[in-house]
Structure formats: C-alpha cells, structure tokens
Amino acid sequence: MIRDAASADEPVLKTIQHDALVSPWPELLETAVRAQGGPRCLVATSASNAPVGYVLAVEGSPHGEQDAHSHEPDGVESQCYVAEIAVAAEHRREGYGSALLGAIAERSDAEELFLTARADEAPSHAFYNANGFRVTDRISDHYDGEEGLRDGLLFSKRVRDRDHDPD
C-alpha cells in the first residue's frame, strides 16, 4: 500500500534514509513529514502497515528554473522533482520502489518527473530506466561526499500530456 507519510513514520523513515542513501537529506524528510504544503512524502507499507520505503517529491523544476525545451507557450511546464526515494534493504526488489514512483506520477499534477542519480551508480540507472526514465543531462560536481565531488545524471519521464484531463 502507498499512503501519505504521517508524523509517527518519521523515526522509521529516518532509519531507512540513513541506511539506503549515500547523501541523505534529513531536513527535507523532516519538513515533508511534519509540514503541510511542502515536499510531498509518500510511504510504501508492508502487509502489517509498517513503512518499508518512501519517496520525497517537490513540485517544480529540478533546477528551480523552467526547462528550455518546455512545450508551454509561456515557457512554463508542470514538473515534479523526485528528491529522494529509498527502500529498506530487506524489502528491495519487491516492487516497492516502482510502486512509489508510480504513485508520485499518479498523485502529482506534473506532466514530467525529474530525478538525479550519481553518474557512477549503474544499479540506480538500471532501476530508473526500467521505470521509464531517460537520462537528459549530465551535471558536473553535483554530489559532494566523503569521496569528493561526483557528477550526477538528470533523468526525466513524461507522465502525462499537457492536454491531459483526469475527468
């Protein structure tokens, strides 16, 4: 099941975040879980309703500006940036990550989803490609960690046409 995050989920989500991500963003997770109207946080749960993964998404362009290839006449296109997606190690390869990406696509009004991944993380690339994402750009020195600066890849996926009417 996929549902909105609740404050009671925060300790488990922080553990998943810490264990699953090389460069976690704890403040974003806290903001998404505690605040209304900020980043969206969806949680995947097991049969016992325990959180096993999450996705954090922010409506808008991945770089805070509009894409130069926008199809809108005024240059504005509806976009959603997937800031983090993480699944507990013992629940990977069970479909939770794909379900979370699908739920964000369905629940967002965005026409296009974006996300970034380290350029040297082939397993992540394979996962995103399998979920319909394609590399659209390479971002130099995007990630900073213990090993120094690393390039990132920007992935995108069109999730609905501009003229899509959900009714």
C-alpha positions in Angstrom: 0.0 0.0 0.0 1.1 3.6 -0.7 -0.1 6.4 1.6 0.9 9.8 2.7 3.5 10.0 5.4 2.4 10.5 9.0 4.5 12.0 11.8 4.6 8.6 13.5 6.5 7.3 10.5 9.4 9.7 10.9 11.7 7.5 13.0 11.4 4.5 10.7 11.8 6.7 7.6 14.9 8.3 9.0 16.4 4.9 9.6 15.6 3.8 6.0 17.0 7.1 4.7 20.3 6.7 6.6 20.7 3.1 5.6 19.7 3.4 2.0 21.2 6.7 0.8 24.8 7.8 0.3 23.9 11.5 0.6 20.7 11.7 2.7 18.9 15.0 3.2 17.4 14.6 6.8 16.0 18.2 6.9 13.9 17.6 3.7 12.5 14.4 5.1 11.6 16.1 8.4 9.9 19.0 6.5 8.0 16.7 4.3 6.7 14.5 7.2 5.9 17.4 9.6 4.7 20.3 7.3 1.7 20.6 5.1 2.2 22.2 1.7 5.9 21.4 1.4 7.6 18.5 -0.3 5.3 15.5 -0.7 6.3 12.3 1.1 4.6 9.0 0.2 5.3 5.8 2.1 5.2 2.2 1.0 4.0 -0.1 3.7 4.2 -3.9 4.2 1.2 -6.1 4.9 1.5 -5.1 8.6 1.2 -1.4 7.6 4.9 -0.8 8.6 6.8 1.6 6.4 9.3 -0.1 4.2 10.2 2.8 1.8 9.4 6.4 0.9 9.6 8.9 -1.9 10.1 12.7 -1.4 8.9 14.9 -4.3 8.8 18.6 -4.9 6.6 20.3 -7.5 8.6 22.4 -9.9 11.8 22.3 -12.0 14.8 20.3 -10.8 17.0 23.4 -11.0 14.5 26.0 -9.8 14.0 27.3 -13.3 11.9 26.3 -16.3 13.2 23.8 -18.8 14.4 25.4 -22.1 12.5 22.7 -24.1 9.2 23.4 -22.5 6.1 22.9 -24.6 4.1 25.6 -22.9 3.7 28.9 -24.9 4.8 31.0 -21.9 7.7 28.6 -21.1 6.1 27.0 -18.0 5.6 23.3 -17.9 4.3 21.3 -15.0 7.2 19.4 -13.4 7.8 17.3 -10.3 11.3 16.6 -8.9 11.8 13.3 -7.1 14.3 14.4 -4.4 14.7 11.1 -2.7 13.5 7.5 -3.0 14.6 4.8 -0.5 13.5 1.3 0.3 14.7 -0.7 3.3 17.4 -3.3 2.3 15.3 -6.3 3.3 12.4 -5.1 1.0 14.3 -4.2 -2.1 13.4 -6.0 -5.4 9.9 -6.5 -4.1 8.3 -3.7 -6.2 8.1 -1.0 -3.6 10.4 1.4 -5.4 8.5 1.1 -8.7 5.2 1.5 -6.8 6.4 4.7 -5.1 7.5 6.2 -8.5 4.1 5.2 -10.0 2.2 6.7 -7.1 4.1 10.0 -7.3 3.3 10.1 -11.1 -0.4 9.5 -10.4 -0.8 11.9 -7.5 1.2 14.8 -8.9 -0.3 17.2 -11.4 3.0 17.3 -13.2 3.5 16.4 -16.8 7.1 15.4 -16.3 9.0 13.8 -13.4 12.7 14.5 -12.9 15.3 13.0 -10.6 19.1 12.8 -10.2 21.4 9.9 -9.5 25.1 9.7 -9.2 26.7 9.1 -12.6 28.7 6.1 -11.2 25.7 4.2 -9.8 24.8 1.7 -12.5 22.2 -0.2 -10.4 20.2 3.0 -9.9 20.4 3.8 -13.6 19.0 0.4 -14.5 16.1 0.8 -12.0 15.2 4.3 -13.3 15.4 3.1 -16.9 13.2 0.1 -16.1 10.7 2.6 -14.8 10.6 4.7 -18.0 13.1 7.4 -17.1 15.8 8.5 -19.5 19.0 10.5 -19.0 18.6 14.1 -20.2 21.7 15.7 -18.8 25.0 15.2 -17.0 25.6 17.6 -14.1 29.2 18.1 -13.2 30.2 18.0 -9.5 26.5 17.6 -8.4 27.2 15.3 -5.4 29.6 16.1 -2.6 30.6 13.3 -0.2 33.5 11.7 1.6 35.0 10.7 -1.7 34.8 14.2 -3.1 32.8 15.8 -5.8 30.9 13.4 -8.2 28.9 14.0 -11.3 25.2 13.4 -11.4 22.8 12.4 -14.1 19.4 14.1 -14.6 16.7 11.7 -15.5 13.2 12.6 -16.8 10.0 10.8 -17.6 6.9 12.3 -19.2 3.9 11.1 -17.2 1.0 12.8 -19.0 0.4 15.1 -21.9 -0.2 18.8 -21.4 -3.8 18.5 -22.5 -4.5 15.6 -20.1 -7.8 15.9 -18.4 -8.2 13.4 -15.5 -12.0 13.5 -15.7 
